[in-house]
Amino acid sequence: MKRDHFEEQFCVDTRYWHPLEDGRVQCDLCPRYCKLKPGQRGLCFVRANQDGKIILTSYGRSSGFCIDPIEKKPLNHFLPGTAVLSFGTAGCNLSCKFCQNWDISKSREIDTLADEASPEKIATKADQLGCRSVAFTYNDPVIFHEYAIDVARACHDHDLKTVAVTAGYICAEPRQEFFQHIDAANIDLKSFNDDFYHQLTGSHLQPVLDTLIYLKQETNVWIELTTLLIPGKNDHADEIDAMTRWVVEHLGPDVPMHFTAFHPDYKMRDIPATPASTLTAARSIAMENGVRYAYTGNLHDKQGESTYCHHCGQILIGRDWYELSDWNLDDKGCCNHCGTLCAGVFEKQPGDWGSRRYVVSMHD
């Protein structure tokens, strides 16, 4: 293989791999365990076998940077109302037929990685623009593990928080290294059925559940869950009942759950959009099973978007799309009516970023 097969300036060595007897190299980052011949890329596209070792081919390159409201991740209990600098790369280690960001996550074009930025540049820019955090999102940060960790270190040097939006499909050792640098994570719990995972994502459910249990039991990472409900695929009441019961039993009642609406895209354009009633029903099932903070998303539903005190029922954080209205938490994060603590990571006052979203250039 020619060494110019990959752009050397964006390549870094990785740790999680081992050689096989047949000359291939196995990537041990995620449970897919890609076995790669010389010059071959993994399914994720950004990790490859070069000279008998696995390299990351996209270090320092992004598909673009945007400032978003933190609620768009979605995170409703982590620094509400604040701005987050968001970015991703190309590729993904899952093969979701319903991907809502397929133009980025399924990209096999290096031109997708058009924006260059060092970890220090990202952290400095986020700080200058008044962001409280930086999010690894749009595609799964697991696959750009080394880049994400270096960015996270730079962010913490600037007193910025870090957010991972991920499917949680990662092996135990790299999982431990990755999440020690993460302050909050939204984990896609795509279904509670392994057949769904296998047939529609090319992965399996159990490694995701293992990640969730690890995060809850072994870390201080603030976690929220998102399930995209797809008509006829993962929206049956029995499955939602089993999922939410598992969450309460293994993660506790304080982990927020977001039920979001699917729209026809990528390889599932023949499936209709999710009715609002499906999301409302899922939210009701979750709350009946003891989930204290259940939300609807990807549609306008002020009640389903807002946060309520699980003890007295008072609205704690009112939301209208990504605009905050009511704020009834005291400076300790407790309900100002009954004093019950609201689980989350809150500052004394909410941010005032609102619903604004704009593209950021790292070269300005």
C-alpha positions in Angstrom: 0.0 0.0 0.0 1.2 3.5 -0.8 1.7 5.7 2.2 -0.2 8.5 0.5 -3.4 6.4 0.5 -4.3 8.4 3.6 -3.6 12.1 4.2 -0.7 11.8 6.6 -1.3 15.1 8.4 -4.7 13.9 9.6 -3.6 10.4 10.7 -2.7 9.4 14.3 -1.9 6.0 15.8 -4.6 4.3 17.9 -4.4 1.8 20.8 -7.3 -0.5 20.5 -6.4 -3.2 18.0 -4.4 -6.4 17.7 -2.8 -8.3 14.8 -4.3 -11.6 13.5 -2.4 -14.6 12.3 -3.6 -14.2 8.7 -2.0 -10.7 8.3 -5.1 -8.7 9.0 -5.5 -6.4 12.0 -8.6 -6.4 14.3 -10.0 -3.1 15.6 -11.0 -3.5 19.2 -12.7 -0.1 19.7 -16.3 -1.3 19.3 -18.0 -4.6 19.3 -18.0 -4.7 15.5 -14.4 -5.9 15.7 -13.6 -5.1 12.1 -10.8 -7.3 10.7 -8.9 -5.2 8.2 -6.4 -6.0 5.4 -3.6 -3.5 4.7 -5.0 -0.3 3.4 -8.6 -1.2 4.3 -10.9 1.0 6.2 -13.4 -0.2 8.8 -17.1 0.2 8.5 -16.8 3.4 10.4 -14.7 4.8 7.4 -12.3 6.8 9.6 -10.3 4.0 11.1 -8.0 2.0 8.9 -5.1 -0.5 8.7 -1.9 1.2 7.8 1.4 -0.6 8.1 -0.1 -3.3 10.3 -1.7 -1.0 12.8 -5.0 0.8 13.1 -4.9 4.5 12.5 -7.5 7.3 12.8 -7.5 9.1 9.5 -9.6 12.1 10.4 -7.8 13.7 13.4 -8.3 17.4 13.4 -10.9 17.4 10.6 -14.7 18.0 11.0 -17.8 18.0 8.9 -18.6 21.5 10.3 -19.2 23.4 13.5 -22.4 25.0 14.7 -23.6 26.6 17.9 -26.8 25.0 19.2 -29.0 25.3 22.2 -28.0 22.5 24.6 -31.6 21.3 24.5 -31.1 20.2 20.9 -28.7 17.4 21.8 -31.2 16.7 23.5 -30.2 17.5 27.1 -32.9 19.0 29.3 -31.2 18.7 32.7 -27.7 19.8 31.8 -27.0 23.6 31.9 -30.4 24.5 30.5 -30.6 27.5 28.2 -26.9 27.5 27.4 -25.1 27.4 24.1 -23.0 24.4 23.0 -20.5 24.3 20.2 -21.3 21.1 18.2 -19.3 19.2 15.7 -18.8 15.8 14.1 -16.7 14.0 11.5 -17.6 11.6 8.8 -18.7 7.9 9.2 -20.3 5.8 11.9 -19.8 2.4 13.4 -23.5 1.6 13.1 -25.5 1.1 9.9 -28.9 2.5 10.8 -31.3 2.4 7.9 -33.3 5.2 9.5 -30.3 7.6 10.1 -31.5 11.2 10.4 -27.9 12.5 9.8 -27.1 10.1 7.0 -25.4 12.7 4.8 -22.7 13.0 7.5 -22.6 9.7 9.3 -22.8 7.6 6.1 -20.4 9.7 4.1 -17.6 8.0 2.4 -16.2 11.2 0.9 -13.2 12.8 2.6 -14.5 16.1 1.3 -17.2 15.9 4.0 -14.3 16.7 6.4 -13.9 20.2 5.1 -13.2 22.1 8.3 -9.9 21.7 10.1 -9.4 22.5 13.7 -7.0 21.5 16.5 -8.4 20.7 19.9 -7.0 23.9 21.3 -8.6 25.9 18.5 -12.0 24.3 19.2 -11.8 25.0 22.9 -10.6 28.6 22.4 -13.4 29.3 19.9 -16.1 27.9 22.1 -14.9 30.0 25.0 -14.7 33.2 22.9 -18.3 32.6 21.6 -19.7 32.2 25.1 -20.5 28.5 24.9 -20.6 26.6 28.2 -19.9 23.2 26.5 -18.7 21.4 23.4 -20.6 18.5 22.0 -19.3 15.6 19.9 -22.4 14.9 17.7 -23.9 14.6 14.2 -22.0 11.3 13.9 -20.8 9.0 16.7 -17.7 10.3 18.6 -16.8 6.8 19.5 -15.1 6.4 16.1 -13.0 9.6 16.5 -12.0 8.5 20.0 -8.5 10.0 20.1 -9.6 13.4 18.6 -12.6 13.7 20.9 -10.5 13.0 24.0 -7.9 15.6 23.1 -10.7 18.1 22.4 -12.2 17.3 25.8 -8.9 17.8 27.5 -8.6 21.2 25.9 -12.1 22.1 26.8 -11.6 21.3 30.5 -8.5 23.5 30.4 -10.8 26.3 29.4 -13.5 25.4 32.0 -15.8 24.1 29.4 -18.0 21.0 29.8 -18.0 18.2 27.2 -21.0 16.4 25.8 -21.1 13.1 23.9 -24.1 12.2 21.7 -23.6 8.5 21.0 -25.2 5.1 20.5 -22.9 3.8 23.2 -21.6 1.0 21.0 -18.1 0.7 22.4 -15.9 -1.9 24.1 -15.1 -1.8 27.8 -11.5 -0.5 27.8 -11.9 2.3 25.3 -15.3 3.1 27.0 -13.6 3.7 30.3 -11.0 6.0 28.7 -13.5 7.9 26.6 -16.1 8.7 29.3 -13.6 9.9 31.9 -13.3 13.0 29.8 -17.1 13.5 29.3 -19.4 15.5 31.5 -22.7 14.6 29.9 -24.0 12.1 27.4 -27.1 11.5 25.5 -27.3 7.8 24.6 -29.4 6.6 21.8 -31.3 3.6 23.1 -32.7 2.8 19.7 -34.9 -0.1 20.7 -35.3 -2.7 23.4 -35.2 -5.5 20.9 -32.0 -7.1 19.7 -33.7 -8.1 16.4 -34.3 -4.4 15.7 -30.7 -3.6 16.5 -29.4 -6.4 14.3 -31.7 -5.9 11.3 -31.9 -2.1 11.2 -28.6 -0.9 12.7 -26.2 -3.8 12.1 -25.3 -4.0 15.8 -26.6 -5.5 19.0 -28.5 -4.3 22.1 -26.5 -5.7 24.9 -23.3 -3.6 24.5 -25.5 -0.5 24.6 -27.1 -1.7 27.9 -23.6 -2.5 29.2 -22.5 1.1 28.5 -25.6 2.5 30.2 -25.0 0.4 33.3 -21.3 1.4 33.3 -22.1 5.1 33.1 -24.6 4.9 35.9 -22.6 2.8 38.3 -19.0 3.7 37.6 -19.0 7.4 36.5 -20.3 10.8 37.3 -21.4 11.5 33.7 -24.8 13.0 33.5 -26.9 10.8 31.2 -30.1 11.2 29.2 -31.6 8.7 26.8 -33.2 9.2 23.4 -35.4 6.7 21.5 -36.5 7.6 18.0 -39.9 5.9 17.7 -40.4 4.4 14.2 -44.0 3.4 13.3 -44.3 -0.4 13.3 -40.7 -1.0 14.2 -40.0 0.0 17.9 -43.1 1.9 18.9 -45.3 -0.9 20.4 -46.5 -0.3 23.9 -45.2 -3.6 25.2 -41.6 -2.7 24.1 -41.8 0.8 25.6 -43.1 -0.7 28.8 -40.2 -3.2 29.0 -37.7 -0.6 28.1 -38.8 2.0 30.7 -39.1 -0.6 33.4 -35.5 -1.7 32.7 -34.4 1.9 32.9 -36.0 2.5 36.3 -34.6 -0.8 37.6 -31.1 -0.5 36.4 -30.5 3.3 36.0 -33.0 4.7 38.4 -36.0 7.0 38.1 -34.0 10.2 37.6 -32.5 9.5 34.1 -34.5 11.6 31.6 -35.9 9.8 28.6 -36.7 11.5 25.3 -39.1 9.9 22.8 -38.6 11.6 19.5 -40.4 11.6 16.2 -39.1 9.8 13.1 -39.4 11.3 9.7 -38.9 9.3 6.4 -35.2 9.4 5.5 -32.2 7.5 4.1 -33.3 3.9 3.5 -36.6 4.1 5.2 -38.5 6.6 3.2 -41.5 4.3 2.9 -42.2 4.5 6.6 -44.6 7.3 7.7 -43.6 10.0 10.2 -44.3 9.2 13.8 -47.8 10.5 15.0 -47.7 12.8 18.0 -50.0 10.4 19.8 -47.4 7.7 19.7 -44.9 10.0 21.5 -47.5 11.1 24.1 -48.4 7.5 24.8 -44.7 6.5 25.2 -44.2 9.4 27.6 -47.2 8.3 29.6 -46.0 4.7 29.8 -42.6 5.9 31.0 -44.1 8.0 33.7 -46.4 5.3 34.9 -43.4 3.0 35.2 -41.6 5.5 37.4 -39.5 7.6 35.0 -39.6 11.0 36.6 -38.6 13.0 33.6 -40.0 11.9 30.2 -40.1 14.1 27.1 -41.4 14.2 23.6 -39.2 15.6 20.8 -39.1 16.5 17.1 -42.5 18.0 17.3 -44.1 21.0 19.0 -45.5 19.9 22.4 -45.0 22.4 25.3 -46.2 19.9 27.9 -44.0 17.1 26.6 -41.0 19.4 26.3 -41.2 20.9 29.8 -39.9 19.7 33.2 -42.1 19.1 36.1 -41.5 18.5 39.8 -42.0 14.8 40.4 -43.3 15.5 43.9 -45.7 18.3 43.6 -46.2 18.6 39.9 -45.2 22.2 39.5 -43.6 23.2 36.2 -39.9 23.6 36.9 -38.5 24.5 33.4 -41.0 25.6 30.7 -39.9 25.0 27.1 -41.4 26.1 23.8 -39.3 24.4 21.2 -35.8 25.5 22.4 -36.9 28.7 24.2 -37.1 28.6 28.0 -40.1 30.2 29.6 -40.8 29.2 33.2 -37.9 28.7 35.6 -38.9 27.6 39.1 -35.7 26.1 40.5 -33.9 27.7 43.4 -30.2 28.2 43.4 -29.7 24.6 44.6 -31.7 23.0 41.8 -34.8 22.4 44.0 -38.4 23.1 43.3 -39.2 26.5 44.7 -42.7 25.4 45.7 -42.0 22.2 47.7 -38.2 22.0 47.9 -37.8 18.7 46.1 -34.5 18.3 44.3 -34.6 18.1 40.5 -32.0 15.8 39.2 -29.5 17.4 36.8 -26.6 19.8 36.4 -27.9 23.3 36.9 -26.4 26.7 37.5 -28.1 29.3 39.6 -29.7 30.9 36.6 -30.6 29.4 33.3 -28.9 30.5 30.1 -30.5 32.8 27.7 -29.3 31.4 24.4 -32.8 30.5 23.2 -33.3 28.7 19.9 -30.5 30.4 17.9 -28.4 28.2 15.7 -25.6 29.3 13.4 -22.6 27.9 11.6 -19.1 28.7 13.0 -15.9 28.9 11.0 -12.8 28.0 12.7 -10.8 30.3 10.5 -12.5 33.6 11.3 
